[in-house]
Amino acid sequence: MARSLGRIFNGLQRLGSVSPIQTQLRYPSTSVYQPVRRRSVLAVPSFLSPKPRDFSLPNPSWGSELMQLYERYNSQCEVETEEGEKQEGPWKRVPSYNRALKYAPCGVYLSKIIQSKARLFTRNINDPGAAFEYVLFINREEQKCVGIFQAGHLLEGPPGHVHGGAIATMIDTVTGTHASFLSGPVVTANLNINYRRPIPLGSTVLIESSLDKKEGRKLFFSCKVTSTDGSKVHTETTVLFVSISASHLLLGG
């Protein structure tokens, strides 16, 4: 199996990059990232690749705090000049799907081979508002990433409050996405969380990630989870990621 995957991956490398994170990014007129590819990739016929659901877009379960923060950052994804023209803003919304591999170049084929029924942990519940409702925005110039997270009733730990593991999952999601946009594929090497204040179920919090330093393949981040107005600190975290190759990730080397 590993040899077969290796041959498939080597073939894909000749055609183009497997992950859009590894490609050079540009900022189009829309408010989300789109990759620019210098080499051709294997095209997937449109009838084989239906448009996936983007979970980072608003749905009826979103509360007022989540919507207000979404609109605040989304309004900065595109700004208007004095001449009335639209141009790219400092922030970019990060699209979010339930199966990242499936929607990567050639991923529709890879997903049939590599655990085809797998789903992203934070996007595997179809009931809106029941678990992880969130949206991420990236500011590459400031090297910052923010996540706006609304916790559903299925994430309970202490009575009426969010499970610590669910909080850790969201911290890893925000900082990991941030690291991937800066450095390509990464794995979490260390996640050190100080829990300061519990998060009530149904509430919305702001997760802010900042790059502290980079040493070779190592990326060091700090992350803070606060109330939406910043008056309450729920957690403080330091995270270490290690940059890896896509083949190492796919083949489990």
C-alpha angles and dihedrals in degrees: 000000000000091000091051092049089047091055091047092049094047089052091050091050090059091051097044146293119318095213126047087215090070094055127087109268129219130187111241126191090270122084098247136069119269123184126236114213124200093194131050120258133202107278119228114214111246093238089058094048111051117189107273125223113264105218092193091073121091120272132182093268093065113111126220095265093052091047094047093052091043091054092046094056096033090055087060093055090079125023134187122237125221087261090058095251124137119239138169116283130214095264130062126196114232114225114228128205134176093241116031095182094055093059098043118100108291088359093122086071098039092051090061089059104035110059095310093195095053119121133189108269096232094045103044099099115083096196105098114234095011098107133346114015110170147135129203131212126191130205106192096183093056091034091231136133129193129196123196108205131189113189118220129211094261091068097067120143113153108027109287094000139092119269113251091233091057089052090050089049092056093046089052090046095052097042092040092053089048092051092047093054091050100042112011122242114010139171127214111252100172134008115184114183129185108198109211106166133006120250116231116232112259094024126120124233136183119236114198122191126191131182109236101181145329125225114182106296093351122096121191121203138179121208135187130192114205141162113273092260092047094239095116127050112208101175142359118204143180119201135190121201128185120211115233138177121262090240090056089053097046097042096040093234 
